Amino acid sequence: MIRKAFVMSVYAGQEDQYRRRHNPVWQELLDTLKAHGVHNYSIFLHPETRQL
């Protein structure tokens, strides 16, 4: 199993917009991830640092 990780940030004041644009996850993205063998994918937004 290969694990990959990275960190990026959401601009201050844009947290709600980020949530709206990413929930629900687009079906096309889910299909692409599955086609490439991804079966466990998580993103967490840290509320204090705004890091993903």
N, C-alpha and C positions, 0 to 999 in steps of 0.2 A: 504494500500500500504506500502511495506517495502522499505526503501531507505538504500543503503549501499555505503560506500565510503572508499577509502584508498589512500595513497600517496606512490609513489616510484619514483626513479630517473633513468635517462638514463645517461650512462657514457659519459663524455666529449668527443666530437668528433664523437659520434655514433648516433647523432640525425637523420642524413639522412638515415642511415641503419635502424633505428627504423621505420621511415616513410615507407621505401620500404617494410619492412617485414610485416607491418600492413595495407597496403593499396594496393589492396582492402582487406577487411576482408575475411578470409576463410569462404566459404559457410558452412563447417562443424561446425564452431563456431557459426555462425548465427542460424543454425538449432538447435544446442544444447541449446543456449540461449532461443530460442522460445519455445522449448519443456519444459523448466523449468519456463515458464511464464514471461520471461524478454521481455519487449516491448519498453523500453527506456534505451539506453545504450550509454554513452558518455565517451570519453577520451580526455583530453586536455593536450598538451605539453607546459609548460611555457618556453618561449625562453630564459629567463635569468637564471632561477634556474635549468632548465632541469628536473623539477619535472612533473610527470604525475598525 
